[in-house]
Amino acid sequence: MMADHSLPNLAALLSKATGYLADRLPQPALAILTPASTSHPTHADLAACHADALQLAGRLAEAEAEYRRALALDPESFEPWYGLGSCLVARTSYGAAIDTLNQAVQRQPGHAAARGNLAEALFQTGSVDLAIEQFRRAAAHGDAAMKALLLRNVAVMIPGSPAADNAAVLEVRRAWSASLPRGIAPAATPSTGRKLRIAYVSGYFGSANWMKPVFTVINRHDRSRFEVHMIADGAIPTGEAGYRDHEADVVWRVRNRSNASLAEKIAEVGIDILIDLNGYSVTERLGLFALRPAPVQLGWFNMFATTGTEAYDALIGDASVLPPEEELHYSEPILRIPGSYLAFEVPYAVPDVEPPPALASGFITFGSLCSAIKLTHPVIAAWARILHGVPTARLLLRHGTLEDASNQTLLRARFAAEGIGPDRLVLEGAAPHHEFLATYGRIDIALDTFPYNGGTTTTEALWQGVPVLAFNGDRWASRTSRSLLLAAGLADWVADDVDEFVARAITLAGDPGTPARLAALRISMRDRLLGSAVCDTAGLCAALESIYEAEYAKRLVPVRA
């Protein structure tokens, strides 16, 4: 038999292509690998390397197919299992990714990146505690940079962990934030002769459906007392997002600008009060606040747990989300405003309120449009108990993650493990926002998630006339719906605990008078909201302005005689 002299040459080609991939240069790698794969269709390592190049080039569907071909050639090899799992995460096929990455970590338990990707897929489908476990196991095997990244991920998700408590949240976030830079707050100087300069920092000014409380306040600020700046990491504020342009306002475009450079600019401009609207949603900017470029630094809006840092003079909430006895678990002082700290208005077109579907169907449809990361195991278990208690009821769930078939399969399996069959569930994927909101016309009662409540989801359900059933949780993140419901005058929809939450849902669904009561509530809901504290947007703005002035006054440099 003649020797295959092409194999040594192939090994050299593979080595060269691997070098290109290490330098993140997919195109020259593909120039080598694509023809080589055609010439050697049974070479498993070549197929896997070709798939890596396709994935790096962003050609994810082709990469997935090539990884599967590599696995058909060599099902015991680690690399194609890991590569395929990473590709599936990138394609948001999290259900399939979990199965695939479990195969990878079985073959290489100490591979940090494989466990990290598995953790991401688990988190994105609501298995928060399992995700945290995988991130921690990955950190034990990673280098210093990988360990820092994985610990940051745990710090991001810890408030939504059912197994965590307030003390655990503080511990985890303190541990991660210890790596942040340290700055000394500049002394405030009297702003005599000029307005107080306030600056809001956010990566989400372009998110119309999410920033309702923020633009409510910004639009109402008294420009005779305040000079308003918006520091935008992403899209800038627009009318479509709810912002009413004011000629005196200053918008900063700072995408990709370093924290050090931005801190220098903030100090140079003389910003008096810096307000973080991001929290751990944009962890990179926590370093900006750690540098202390402004005399007063506050956290509001997207703050629902401690940051674990000393960078903030206070976090702003309300009496419904954080009782005084829990403040010992916060590294920041807590300031409370009357009503809800998330008071809102809806400045854009939304669907009309529809009658409750139970009037026509004869049964109650529960629902939730919360994101998949909030569908923790205790949530699934509680909702399953409700469905067991009301055999005629249905549950409608809709979010973008359900666009993928493997994610739907995984969610159905999680309910099946609780004894709930697929006939009890209606699962739907993403839609344009107006159409997405119209889904509430097919829901009688919305069920809240926990320990990470709805925020925007709760406000949107209420505005569409759908009451949200929630309960008084064990942390700030578990009480945001409570804040909104109590401020809306809907205290009857806030249970004391999860058992009462389940019992109340079962009672409501089993009461033949419920559809008529829901119909009356829906008809009056928007007027009710507009007359309540939850839509007292002028009051929210005034309360925040008072806080800004008081916090600044406390830090003024003493004036010598």
N, C-alpha and C positions, 0 to 999 in steps of 0.2 A: 504494500500500500504506500502511495506517495504521501509525504508529510505535507501538512497545510502550512505553507510558508507565509500565509497572510496573517497568522495569529501573532507573531512577534510585532509585525507592523501595526496590527490592531491594538495591541497593548500600548504601543507608543502613542497611537491616536487617542486612546482613552486617557492616558496620562496628560496629554496636551489639553484635551477638552476639560478634564477635571481642573486643571490649572486655571482655565478661563472661568469656570464656574466659581472657583474660590475667589476670583477677582470680580465676581458678579458681572460677567460679560457673556450673556447668553447667546448673542448672535454669532460670534466666531465659534462658540462651542457647537451651535446648531449646524453651522456650515460643515463641521467635521462629522457630527453624530448622525444627522439625518441620512446622508448617503450610506454611511457605515451600517446603520440599522437596516437599511434596505438590502445591503449586501450580505448581512449576517443576521437573518431574522430569528435564529434560535439562540442567540447569545444573550443570556439573562442580564449580565452586568451592563452590557451595552444598552439594552432596552431601558434599564433603570436610570442610567446616566442620561440617556436621551430624554426621558421623562423629566428628570431634574431640570434640564435646560429649557424644556417647554414650559415648566412651571415658573422658572425664573423670568421667562419672557412674557409671562402673563397669559399664555395659551392654555388655560386650565382644563378645558374639556379634552383637548388633545393629550395633555399630560396625564389626566386620569386614565384615559384609554391605554396609554403606553405603560403606566404603572401596572395596570391590570394584566397587560400582556407579559410584563416582566414576572409577575407573580405566577402566571400560568406556567412559565418556563421554570421558575424556581420558587415554590411556595414557602420554603423555609428561610429564605434570605431576609434579613432585617431591613435592609435599605429600601426595597420597594414598599414594604408595609409602612415604614415611617414616611416615605415620600408621598404615598397615596393618602395617608391620614392627614398630612399637612396640606395636601391639595384639596381634600374634602373640607377641611376647616376654612380654607380660603374661599371655597365655593359655598360656604354656609350650609353644607350638608352635614350638620353636626351629628345626627343620629348615626349615619354611616361612618363618620370619622371616629366616633367612640369605639365602635366595634373594631375598626381597622387599627387604631392606635393601641388598643388593648392587646392586639396581636403583636404589635411592635414591642411594647414594653415587656411582654412575656419573653421575647427573644433577647432583649437587652434591658434588664431592669434598671441599670444605672445610667441610661441615656436621658440626660436632663431635658433636652429639647423635645423628645418624644413625650415625656411626661407633662411638659409644659403645654404642648399642643392638646394633649388629652384633657388637661385641666381646663383649657379654654373652651373646648367643645362641651364639657360637662357644665361649666358656668353658663354658657349661652343657652342651655336648655333647662336651667333651673336647679341643677344638682350642685348647689353652692358648696355644701360641706364636703362633698366628694372632690370637687374642684380644688378647694383649699388643701385638702389632704395631698392631692397630686402635686400641687405647686410646692408644698413643703418638702415632699419627697424629691422633687426635681431639684430644689435648692440645695439639698444635701449632696447632690452629685455634680452641681454646676461650678464653674469658675466664679470669681468674684463679681464680674459684670453680670453673669447669668443669675447669680444669687440675688443681687440687688434688684434686678428686673422682676424676678419671681416674688420676692418679698413685697415689692411695690404692688404687684397684682393682688396679693392677699390683703394688703392694706386697703386697696380700692373696694374689694368685695366684702370685707368683714362685717359692715353694718347689716348686710342682707343674709348673714349666716344664721340659720336657726339655732345652731349649737352655741353661738357666741352670746355674751351678755355685754352690758356697758363697760364693765371692767376689762373684758377681753378686747373690745374695740379700742379702748385707750391704750392698752399694752401693745397691741399690734401696730397701731399708728405711731406711737412714740418710737418704737423700735425702728420702723422704716424712716421716719422723718429725722432721726438722729444724724443721717447723712447729709441733710440739707445745710446750706451755708448759714452763717449767723450774722445778723446785722444789728446795729444799734439804732433805735428809732430817733430820727432828728427831732429836735425840740420845735414845738409849734411857736410861731411868732404871730403877734396880733395881725389880723387881716383888715385893719383899719384902712378905709379908703378903697377897698376892693371887695368883691364877692368872695364867699368861701368856695374854693375850688374842689369839687368832688369828681372822682373818676371811677367808673364801673369797669371791671375787667371780666370779659366773657369770650368764650369761643363759639357762642351760639346766638349772637345777635340776629342772625338771619333765619332763625327757627321760629316761624310764625306761631305754630301751634303750641310751642313750649314756653315762650317768654311772656305770656300774658301778664303775670304780676309785675314783671320788670318794666315793660313799656307802660303799664298803668302808672307806675311811679315816675318814670323819666318824663313822660308826657305832661305830668302835672307839676313838676318842680317849679318853684317860684324863682324865675330867672332874675328877679331883682335882688335875691339873696344868694343865689348859687350859680356858679359857672359850671356847666355840666360837660364832662368829658366821657367818651366811651372808647375803651381800649379793646379793639376787636382782633382776636386771633384768627377768626374765620371771616365769614361774610359780614359785611357792615350792616347796620340797621337800615331798614327800608320801610316804606309805607305798607308794602305787602306783609311785612313781618309785624306790623302794628305800631311802628314808630311814627310820630307826627313831627316832621322836621322842624327844627327851630334854628334860625340863622346864627344864633350865638353859640350853639353847641359845637363841640370839637370832637371829631371822630378820628381815632388813631388806627392806622392799619399796621399791625405788628407781627403778622404771621412770620414765623421762623426767626424773629429777632431774639437775641439772647436775653436772659434775665438780667445779666449785669448791665448790658447796654440799655435795656428798657428802664431799669432802676435809675440809672444816671439821668435819663431823659425825664422821668417822673420828678426827680429831685430838682432838676434844672427848671422845669416848668413851674414848680412850686405847688404841686398837688397837695392839698391839705388833708383830704380824706380819701383813702383808697378802699374800694368795696369789691370784694371777691364774690362773683356770682357762679364760680366754677366748682370750688371745693375739689374733691378727688375726681371729678369728671375730666379735668385737664391737670393731671398731676404735675406736668412740667412747670406750670405757673405757680405751684406752691413754693418753688424756689425763689420766685420774684418777691413774694410776701415775706419769706424768710430773710431777705436782704433789708427789709424795713426801709423802703425809700420814702415813705410818707409818715408824718407825725401821728396820724390816726389810721388804723387798718381794721376793717370790719368784714365779717362774713355774713352773707344773707342769701336767700332764695334757694340755692342748691346745697345748703348746709343742713344735713340731717344726722350728723354725728360729730364728735370732736375731730379736729384735724390732728391732734396729738402734738402740735407745735406750740411755740410761744410767739408765733408771728402775728397773732390777731389780738387786738385790744378787747374784742368781744365778738360773739356770734349773736345774731338776731333771730329770735323765734317768738313764741307766744306761750301762754299759760297751758294750752291744751297739749302741746308736744313735749314739754320738758318740765316736770315738777322740780321744785328746789332740791329735794333730797337726792336727785341724780346728778347735780352739778359737780360733785366730787369726782365724777368720771370724765370730766372735761378739763382740758388744759387751758381753756379760755373762759373768761367771765361770760355770763348769759344775760342778754337784755331782752325784755319781752314787750311786745306791743299789744294794744287792745285788739280783740277780734282775732282774725287769722293773719299770720305773717305772709300768707299766700293769697290775699284778697285779689280778685281778678275781674277783668271785663273781657268781652269777646268782640274785638273791633273788626272782624272779617265775616264774610258770608258763611253761614252754616245751614244745614238742612232744617226744615220745619220739624217741630215736635210731632211725633206720630202717636196714635193711640196705642196702649199696651197690646202686644200680640195675643195675650191670653184671652182677650175678649172674643177673638175669632177662633183661636186654636182650642180653647178649653183647657189648656194646661200652662203651667208657668215655665218660661224659658229664662234660666239664669244665664249670666254672661260675664265675660271679662275681656277687655281689649288691652290689658297690660302686656308688657313685653315678656318674652319667654324667660328671661333671667329671674323674674319674680315668681315663677311657678315652682316653688320649692316643694320638697317632699311633704312637709306638713300642710301646705296649701292643697296639694292633690288629695291628701288623706281627708282633710276637712270637707272639701267639695264632694268627694266620694260619699262621705257620711250623709251629706245633704241629699244626694241623688238616691241613696239607699232609703232614706226616710220619706222620699216623695217619688214613688215608682213611675209616675206619669211625667215628671219634669225632664227637661232637656238642658244641656249646658252648651252655650255657644262661645267659642274662643276664637279670637282673631288677632294675629300679629304677623309681622313680616317673616319671622322664622318659619312659619307654617307654609311658606311658598314651596319648601323642599319636602319631597315625599318621605325621605328618611326621617325627618323631624316629626312629621305627622305620625309615622309608624311608631317612633319612640314614645311620643306623648300618649298614643292609644295604649301602648304596652304598659305605661306607668298607671293609667287608669284601670287597665285590666288586672294589674296586680292588686288593686283595691276592690276588685269584683264588679267593675263598671264596664259594660260592653260597648262596642263602637256605635251601636244604635242610639245610645244616650247622648252622643257627642256630635256637635257640628263644628268642624275645624276649617278655618278660612285664612288665607294669606293676606298679603299687603294689598293696598288700593290707594288711589289718590285721596287726599285727606278728606275732601267733601264726601266722597263715597264711603270712606272709612267711618266717618261720623254717622252716616245714614244707617250703619249697622245697628245703632241703638234703637232704631225703629222695630227691630226684631228681638229685642231683649226686654223682659219685664223688670227684672231686678239684677243689678250688677253686684258681683261679689268681689270684695277687696282681696288683695294679696298681702302676705305677711311672711317674714318680718319687714319686708320692704313694700310699703303701701304704694298705692297709686297716688300721684300728685296731679299732673296734667290729666291723666286718665280719669281721675275722680271729678275734676272740674268739668271735663267734657261730657261725662255721663250725666252729671247733674244738669248742665245747660241743655242737654237733649231730652230732659224730662225724666231720666231714669234714676231712681234712688239707688244709692250705693250702701250695701250692708257691710259694716266694718266693726271692729272692736278695739278696745283700749289696750294697746300692745305694751311691750316691756322696754321700749326705747323710742327715741325721737323718730326714727325711720318707720316705726310701727304705729305712729300717731298722726301722720300728716293728713290722712283722710278724716280722722277724728277732728282735727283742727278745722277743716273745711266744713264738715257736717254740722258741728256745733255752731259755727259762725253762721251757717245757713238756716239755723233754727230746726234742724233735722236730728235732734238728739235721740229720737226713738230709733234711729237707724244705727246707733252706736252701742254695741253690746259690751258687757263687762269683760268677757274673755272668749276664747275660741269655742268653748262648749256652749255658751249662750248664743254665740254667733251661729253655730250649727242649728241649735234648737229653734232660734227665731226664724231662720230661713225655712225650716221644715214647717213651722206653724203658719207662716205667711203663705207658703205654696199650697198648704192643705186647706186653707180657709176659702170657702166659695165666694166670700165677699171681697177678697183681695183684688181681683181684676177691676172691679168698679172703683175701689179706693185708689188703685194705681192710676186709673183714668182721670180721676179728679185731681190727683196730685200732679200728673203730667201737664194738664191744662194750665194749672196755676204756677208751675215750677219756676219759670223765668221771672214772673212778677215777684214771686216769693224771694228769689235770690236777689233781685235788684233792690228789694226793700230790706235786705239783711246786711249784717256785718261782712259777709263773705264777698260782697260786691261793693263795700264801702272803700272804694279805691282812693277817694280824696282823703279819707281818714288814715289809710295806710301811708300815703305820701306824707301827710302832716306828721304822723308819728315818726317816720324815718327821718324827716328833716329835723325834728326836735332832738332825736338821738344824735344826729351828725353834729349839730351845734353844741350840744351838751358835752359830747366826747371831745370835741376840739377845745372847748373852753377849759376842760379839766387839764389839758396838756400845754396850756399857754406858758411861755417863758415869763416868770415874774418880772414885773416892771419895777426897776429901782427908782427910788425918790431922787 
